[in-house]
Amino acid sequence: MSLTQLARTKVQELTPYQSARRIGGQGHIWLNANEAADSGQFSLNCERLNRYPECQPPQVIERYAAYAGVNPERVLVSRGGDEGIELLIRTFCEPGSDRILITSPTYGMYAISAETNGVQVVDVPLTQARQPDFDGIIARLDEVKIVFLCSPNNPTGDLVDKAGLVRLLKAAQDKALVVVDEAYIEFCPAHSQVDLLNDYNNLVIIRTLSKAFGLAGIRCGFTLASPEVIGLLLKVIAPYPVAEPVAQIAAQALSEEGLLLMRQRVEEINRLKTELTEQLQKHAQVKEVFAPNGNYLLVRFTPGSEIFARMSRAGIILRDFATRPGLADCIRITIGSRAEMDAVLDVLHKEQ
């Protein structure tokens, strides 16, 4: 008997999430994973590496709470935002019977985490205006435990309409959690939904240090929620989810100096994004530049496959979304350094 047959049937059937690193590619300019172009400098104290770390490092929790504008009891730190997503599913969904709801096209890990845990997925696609179909979602609340929304949405960049979100939160009260994934919110901080946490105990917000903070490599994310939800997640999370070096770097990133560095990085990325948008809109092969709210641009080319191939030949690795519903000919471009953006424009302009 193959050892594969010993695995859960659902796992045997799964296709793993195709992250940028798994897809890979041959090149020297990597603009496919929405990573920052730099990380900054950090120091490590190795004196406590022989000890198990705190489950929830107090300094990290307190500094993130102050940064996010919430009380510390509303904060949980985890191995990236992805662990926060999975913890919510494992905590609130019964395998084999419960469901989550997603609004495609959106971040793929919501569905992967659900399927891995034996939880079904209901998909209510975005509207033509690329907003959640709030009427459609509300109509299906009795079927689901968790609704996942992404704002800015990955990969389209669109922001969730606040009035629609409030209507959904009211309809979902005592029925379902509403999770707003704000992995990219630092690039448009005025549009965070964090102020709604005090009014709606069924709202959960996912955050990360991977994007604006330039720390994708340390895997550090945050879940913001009511103290009741945080308490339930603490029952499920691993005993030592945040390594001591990660906690030290995260605390430094959330210091006054670290926050200043992050905001300077965001300012530069947003400036480069605006410049790239202006250049793309003049290009003959560009049909549409999607909402510019993250550290990336989703662009519809004519044809996308030809642009993707040209970039690849030049050693520039982008992310192709052509197989996603409604995203034919769409390519996502991470906003990297000025030199990397110049390289992208150079390839586009050379063969116009």
N, C-alpha and C positions, 0 to 999 in steps of 0.2 A: 504494500500500500504506500502511495506517495505521502510524504509528510504534509504536503499541501492539504490533503484530505482531513488532516487533524484540525486544521484551522476552522474557525467559525464559517459557516456557509456564506454569510454576508461578506466576510473578509475575502474569501475566495473570489467573489464576484466583483469586488471593488477595483476601480481604476484609480491609482494614486493621484493626488493633486499635482498638476504639472507646474511646479514652482519654476521661477526663472533659473534657479541653479540646476534643477533636474533637466530642464530643456537644454540648457547649455548653449553652445555655439562656438565658433572660431572667430576671435576678434580681439581688438585691443581697447575698444571703447564700449563699455557696458552700460546701456541705457534701457535695460529691459526689466529692472526690478524695483524701480522707484527708490533707489538708494541715494543718499547724499553723496556729494563729491568729496567730502572730507569728514573727519570725526572730531577733530580737536585733540588736545593733549591731556592725559590723565595720569595720576600717580597711584601706586598700589602699596599698601602696607601689608606685608606678608606675615606679620606676627601671629595672626589668628587663623591661618590656613589649616592648622591641625584640629580646629574646632568646627563642629557643625554650625552652619549659619542660622540666624533667626528665620523663622518661617515668614514673618512680615517685618523686615528691618525698620525699626521705628523712625530713624532719620529719613529714610526714603519715603515712608508713608507720610510723615509730617511735612516734608518739603513738597511732595507732590500735591498734598491736600491744600497747602498754601498757594501753590501755583495755580491749581484748578479752581480755587475759591470755594472749597467744600470742607466739611468737618472730616478729621482723620478717620472716624468710624465709618465713613462712606467710601473708603478707598481700600482696594486689594491690589497687591502687586503680584505679577505672575511672569512666566517665561513667555514674554511677548503677548500681544493681543490675542494671538491664536489660542493660547492656553485659556485665556479668559472666555473665549467663545466656546471652547470644548467643556470647560467647567460648568457653564450655564446649561448646556445640553445634558451633561451627566447629572447635574443636580436636579433639574426640573422635568426631565423627560423620561418616561418609562420605556425601555427598549421593547420593540415589538408592538407597541400600541400608540404611543404619542407621536406628534408631528411638530415640525417647525415650519415657518413660512418665510420664503425669500422672494425678492423682486428682481428677477433677471432682466438685463444682464447686470451682475454684481460680483462681489468678491466670492471666489469659489470655495473658500474654506468653510463657510456656513454649511453648505450641503455635504461636503466631505466629512466634517466632524459629526454631522447627524448620521450619515450612512454608516460611518465607522462604529457608531454606538447603537446601531439597530433602530434608529429613529427615522421615520419617513419625512419626506420633504414635499411641501405644497408650494408651487410656484405661481405667483400672481405677477405677471410681467409688468414692467414699467409702462406708463401711458406713452402716447405719441410725443407728449411734452417731456418725456423722460422723468416723470414724477411717479412716486408710488401711487398705485390705483387704490386710494384710500377707501372708496366705496367697496371695491372688490375685496380688499383685505378685511374690512369690518364684517362683510357678509360671511367670512369664513373663520371668524374668531372662535366659534364653538368647536372647530376642528383642530386647533393648534394650541401649543403651550407657549411658544416663543415666536415673535415676529422680528426678523433681522432687517434693519435698514442701514444703508451706508451713506454717510454724508461728510465730506464730498464722496460721491459714489465712485468706487473703483470698478470699471475703468472709465466711466463717462465723465466724471468730474462734477456732476450735478449735485446741488444741495437740496436736502429735504425741506419742503414747505412747512413752516412752523405751524401755521393754522391747521393744516391737514394733520400734522403730528399730534397736536393737542386734541383734535377730534378723535383720532385713533386711540390715544391714551385714555380718554374718557370712556370710549366704547369698550376698551380692553380691561378696564378696572375689574379686578377679581376674576378675570378670565385668562389673561395671558400677559407675559412680559413683553415689553417693546424695547428692543436693543438698538441703539443708534451707535454705529461704528464710526468714531471720529479720529481714525488713524491719521488723517491729513488735515485736521482742523487748524493746526498752527499756521497754515498758509492762508486762512480766512477766519481768524479767531472770532470776529464779530458774529459769526453764524453758528457758534456752538449752542447746543441745547442744554448745557449744564444748569442753566438757571431754572429749568423745569423740574429738577430733581426734588426740590423741596415740596412741590405741589403734587407730584405723581409718584407714588411708591412702586409702581410697576415699570418705571423707566430705568433702563440700565445704559450706561455709556462706556464704550471701549476706547481706550487710548493707548499710545505706544511711544517709546523713545526711538523707534527705528527710522523715522522719516525726518522731521525737522531737526531733531536732536542729533542726527547722523550716527546713530548707535545700533544699526541693524544687527551688528555682529555680537552684541551682548545679550540679545533676546530679553528685553524688559518691557512689559506692558502693564496697563492698569485697567481695573474695572471700577467704575463709579456707580454706586447704587445706594438704596436705602440700607441702614444698618441691619435690617432683617435679612435682606438678600445677601449682604456680605457675610453675615454669620452663617448662613447655609452653605455658601461657597467654601468657607473655611473648614467645614466638615469634610469636604471632598478633596480639596487641594492636597498635593503631596506635602510631606512633612518639611522638606527643605527645598522649596521651589526656586529660590533666588540664591545663586552662589555668592560667596563672600566677595570675590572680585567684582561681580556684577553690581552688588549693592554699593560698593565703594564708588564705582564709576557713575552709577545712577545718582548717588547723593551729590557728587561733584557737578554732574550735568544740571542738577536742579538747584545749585547754589546761585547766588546773585550773579557771579561771573559766568556760570554756565548758561543761565537764562539769557544773558546779554549776548553771548556767542550764538545761541540758537536763533535769537531774533535778528541778528546780523546776517546769519545764513539764510533765513527766510526772506529777508529783504532782497538779498542778492538773487536768490532763486526766483522770486516773483518778478524782479526786474528782467532777468534773462528770459523768463516765460513770456512776458509781454513783448519783448523784442522778437522772440521766435514766432509768436502768434502773428505779429504784423508781417513778418517775412513769408510765413506760410500762406496767409490770406492773399498774397500777391501771386502765388505760384500757380501755374496753369493746371497742374495735376492735383491740386487740392480742391476737393468738393466741400469739405466741412471741417472746421476746427471746433471740437466740442468744448464744454464749459471749462474754463481755466482756473479751477479752484484748488487743485492739489499741486504736488511737485512734478506734474506730468501733463502732457497734452495727448488726448486721443484725437487722431486725425483720419479723416476719410479721404483716401487718394483715388485716382483713376489711372491705372488699376493699382491696388494696394500691393499685390504680389510683386509687381515690377519694382516698386520703390523699395520694398523689403529686401529683394534680391540685390539691388544696387547698393544699399547700405551694408548688407552682409559682405559683399565683395570688397567693400572699402574697410572692412573690419569693425563696422558699427553694428552692435547687436541691439535690436529693438524688440518689442513684444507684439506679435501678430494676433489680432482678435477677430480675424475674418470668419472663423467658424462659429462665433457666438451669435445668437439670434439678434437680428437687427443691426449687426456690426460688420456687414460685408465690406471688404476693402479698408477696414479700420486698423490702424497701427498706433500703439501707445509709445510715446517718446518721453523717457524720464528727463527732467531738466538737470543736466549735469553742470560741469564747469563751463566757463566762457569758451575755452578752447574746444571742448567737446561739442558745444552748440555750434561753433563756427565750422567744425568738421561736418556736422549734419547738413548745414546750409550749403557748404561747399559741394557736397555730393548732389544735393538737389539742383543747384544752379548750373553745375557743369553740364548736365545732360538735359536741360530744358528744351 
